[in-house]
């Protein structure tokens, strides 16, 4: 299975891109907001955020019959990205500031040290095609 992780600040366009990519790749899609609803876990402390990363990783790893999996969540910490361990990391670097207040997840976001694709514009249709081309070059798909 190929695990694609889309990260970025709240409102950066993660879910929009994930929805389009999952359709074009005929992939399964795990959305962090839907997972948080399912588990009724809205804890955005560092502990809660890392718990969500671990939960997303466990759910992703359970998708044994899936060839490609697209996951989108803020994943603000490098530690959470390591827990998830994606095959392909997309950074939605489209906004300077998220929609939350001071001392929130927006201010905790650590810019990724490594990523496979980064965009500074919200244009999911155009970037989905570029991402798919890159995925096909990097990963035998």
C-alpha positions in Angstrom: 0.0 0.0 0.0 1.1 3.6 -0.8 0.3 6.0 2.1 0.0 9.6 1.0 -0.1 12.2 3.8 -1.3 15.7 3.1 -0.4 18.2 5.9 -0.8 21.9 6.5 -2.5 24.5 8.6 -6.3 24.5 9.1 -7.8 26.0 6.0 -4.8 25.4 3.8 -6.8 23.1 1.4 -5.8 19.7 2.6 -9.2 18.1 2.4 -10.0 19.6 -1.0 -6.8 18.2 -2.4 -7.3 14.8 -0.7 -10.8 14.5 -2.1 -9.6 15.1 -5.7 -6.5 12.9 -5.3 -8.5 10.0 -3.9 -10.9 10.2 -6.8 -8.2 10.4 -9.5 -6.1 7.7 -7.9 -9.1 5.5 -7.0 -7.7 5.6 -3.5 -9.3 5.2 -0.1 -9.4 8.5 1.8 -9.0 9.0 5.6 -10.0 12.5 6.8 -8.8 13.5 10.3 -12.0 15.5 11.0 -14.1 12.5 10.3 -11.8 10.3 12.5 -11.9 12.8 15.3 -15.8 12.8 15.1 -15.9 9.0 15.1 -13.7 8.8 18.3 -15.1 12.0 19.8 -11.6 13.2 20.4 -11.2 17.0 20.0 -8.1 17.3 22.2 -5.6 19.6 20.4 -3.0 19.5 23.1 0.4 18.1 22.0 -0.6 14.8 23.6 -4.0 14.8 21.8 -2.4 15.7 18.5 0.1 12.9 18.8 -2.6 10.5 19.8 -4.5 11.4 16.6 -1.4 10.9 14.5 -1.0 7.4 16.1 -4.7 6.7 15.5 -4.4 7.8 11.9 -1.3 5.6 11.4 -3.1 2.6 13.0 -6.2 3.1 10.8 -4.0 3.5 7.7 -2.1 0.3 8.5 -5.4 -1.6 8.8 -6.3 -0.9 5.2 -4.7 -4.1 3.9 -6.9 -4.4 0.8 -6.1 -0.8 -0.3 -3.5 -0.1 -3.0 -3.4 3.7 -2.4 -4.5 5.6 0.7 -4.8 9.3 1.0 -4.8 10.9 4.5 -5.2 14.5 5.3 -4.6 16.0 8.7 -2.8 19.0 10.2 -0.1 16.8 11.7 1.9 19.8 13.0 4.7 17.9 14.7 7.6 16.1 13.0 7.1 13.4 15.7 3.5 12.8 14.4 4.7 12.6 10.8 7.3 10.0 11.8 4.6 8.0 13.7 2.4 8.1 10.5 5.4 7.2 8.3 4.0 8.2 4.9 5.4 7.0 1.6 4.6 10.4 0.0 4.3 13.7 2.0 2.5 16.7 0.6 2.8 20.0 2.4 0.0 22.5 1.8 2.1 25.7 2.5 -0.7 27.9 1.2 -1.4 30.2 4.1 0.7 32.0 6.7 -1.9 31.7 9.5 -4.6 29.2 10.2 -8.1 30.0 11.4 -7.5 29.3 15.1 -6.5 31.8 17.8 -3.1 32.3 19.6 -1.6 29.4 21.5 -3.4 26.9 19.3 -2.4 24.3 16.8 -1.6 27.0 14.2 1.2 28.2 16.4 2.5 24.7 17.1 3.0 23.8 13.4 6.6 22.7 12.7 7.5 23.2 9.0 8.4 19.8 7.6 12.1 19.1 7.2 11.4 16.7 4.3 8.5 16.4 1.9 7.8 15.1 -1.6 5.6 17.9 -2.8 4.9 21.4 -1.5 2.5 24.0 -2.9 2.0 27.6 -2.0 -1.2 28.0 -3.9 -4.7 26.5 -3.5 -5.5 24.9 -6.8 -6.2 21.3 -6.2 -7.1 20.4 -9.8 -3.8 21.6 -11.2 -1.7 20.3 -8.3 -3.4 16.9 -8.2 -2.1 16.2 -11.7 1.4 17.3 -10.8 1.4 15.2 -7.7 0.1 12.1 -9.6 2.9 12.5 -12.1 5.5 12.7 -9.3 4.0 9.8 -7.4 4.1 7.6 -10.5 7.8 8.5 -11.0 8.8 7.9 -7.3 6.6 4.9 -6.5 5.9 2.1 -8.8 2.2 2.6 -9.1 
